[in-house]
Amino acid sequence: MKCLIIEPDGKRHVAMLNELEDYQKAVGGYVEGFDLDDNANCYINEEGKLDDLPYNELATRICHARKAIFPEDYISGPMVV
């Protein structure tokens, strides 16, 4: 599947991800998925905050705009859409 990867530094790139291992490599660990809306899902590192991965401002803003995470929550590490 063609996916957009949003890095913590704001850089974005497209990658083909097909297997669970592809998603794990993209987020740097265990995968946690959730809905952005009815048509899009996103995937992040399940332990991103525990592993002290860098804050991802763009991913956090997207998730807040879609009400996909609580207002006080944030995304750490890369996000795959």
N, C-alpha and C positions, 0 to 999 in steps of 0.2 A: 504494500500500500504506500502511496506517495504521502509523505508527512512533512509538516513544517516543524523544525526544531528551533526553539527560541532559547538562546544561551543567556546566562546571567549578565554578560556584558552588553546585551542588546542585539548582538549579531543573530541573524536568522539565516537558515539554509534548509534546503529541501533534501530529503533522503528517502530511499526506498526501505521500508521496514516491513518484514513479513512474519518473522518468528519472534517468540517471546524474547529470545536471546538478543535480537536486534534492538528491541525496546529497552532491555536492561542495559545494553551497551550505550544507547543514546542518553539515558538518564543517569548512568553511572551506578546502578545498583538495583535493588528490588523495585518493582513497578507498582505504582498506585494509580488507578484510573478513575476519572469521574467525568460527568457530563458538563460541557460548557453550555449546551442548549440541546434542542431536539435533534439537531443535525450534526453536532460535532462533539467529540470526546477529546480529553487530553490525558496525558500520562506524565507523571513526575516521579522522582525518587522518593519512595515511601519513607526513607529515613534521612531525607535531605536536611532537615533541621537538626536532627540528632548528630548527623555527621558534620554539621557546621558548614554545609555547602553555601556558596555565596547567594545573597539575596538577588532575586530575579524581578526587577522592577516592572519590566514590560509584561511578563507573564502574570504578575500580581495584578496589574491594572486591568488586563484582559479578564481575568477571573472575577475581579470585583465588578467590572462593568456588566458581566453576564450573571452576576449574583451566584457564582459557582462556589465561592468560599465565603466564610464569615467576614464581616468588615475588618475585624482585627487580625485576621489570618493573612499569611503571605506565602509566596512560593520561593523555595530555595533550590538552586541548581537548575538544570535545563528542564524545559517543558516541551513535550511532543504534542502536536495537534494534528 
